[in-house]
Amino acid sequence: MNSGKYATPEDVITAAILTLEQQERFGNFASGELDRLLAEGEQSIEQEGTLDGDEALRNRRERRARARKLFKRKQ
């Protein structure tokens, strides 16, 4: 609160709880790891662009179908 970032003790508690919830939801990353991964993702988007959602789902389904076929052949 001394820094002025939080107006009340309740704001501090709320921020702490939200941080804990995010850690539980996204996993335990080493210090700076999540920031590094996000930066890599942003750089990838800048270099390669993004996929249309339908195209991404189609690609995923095709990869899963190929993986299933390989798995069945090995059995």
C-alpha positions in Angstrom: 0.0 0.0 0.0 2.9 2.3 0.6 3.8 2.2 -3.1 0.3 3.5 -4.0 -0.4 0.4 -6.1 -3.1 -0.8 -3.8 -5.6 1.6 -2.2 -6.7 -0.7 0.7 -5.7 -3.9 2.5 -8.6 -5.6 0.8 -7.0 -4.7 -2.6 -3.8 -6.4 -1.5 -5.6 -9.6 -0.5 -7.6 -9.6 -3.7 -4.5 -9.3 -5.8 -2.8 -12.1 -3.8 -5.8 -14.4 -4.2 -6.0 -13.7 -8.0 -2.3 -14.5 -8.3 -2.6 -17.8 -6.5 -5.6 -18.7 -8.6 -3.6 -18.0 -11.8 -0.7 -20.1 -10.6 -3.1 -23.0 -9.9 -4.8 -22.6 -13.3 -1.7 -22.1 -15.4 0.8 -24.2 -13.5 3.9 -23.5 -11.6 6.4 -21.7 -13.8 9.9 -20.7 -12.8 10.4 -17.1 -12.2 10.2 -15.3 -15.6 9.3 -18.5 -17.5 5.7 -17.6 -18.3 6.9 -14.2 -19.5 9.5 -15.8 -21.7 6.9 -18.2 -23.2 4.5 -15.4 -23.9 7.2 -13.4 -25.6 8.1 -16.4 -27.7 4.4 -16.8 -28.7 4.1 -13.1 -29.6 7.3 -13.3 -31.7 6.0 -16.4 -33.5 2.8 -14.6 -34.3 4.7 -11.6 -35.7 6.9 -13.9 -37.8 4.5 -16.5 -38.9 1.0 -15.0 -38.4 -1.9 -16.8 -37.0 -4.2 -19.6 -38.1 -7.9 -19.3 -38.7 -9.7 -21.2 -35.9 -11.4 -23.6 -38.3 -8.1 -24.3 -40.0 -6.4 -25.0 -36.7 -9.1 -27.4 -35.7 -8.9 -29.1 -39.0 -5.2 -29.5 -38.7 -5.5 -30.9 -35.2 -8.1 -33.5 -36.3 -5.9 -34.5 -39.2 -2.9 -35.0 -36.9 -4.9 -37.0 -34.5 -6.3 -39.2 -37.3 -2.8 -39.9 -38.5 -1.6 -40.7 -35.0 -4.5 -43.2 -34.5 -3.6 -44.9 -37.8 0.0 -45.3 -36.7 -1.0 -46.6 -33.3 -3.3 -49.2 -34.9 -0.6 -50.4 -37.2 1.8 -50.9 -34.3 -0.7 -53.1 -32.5 
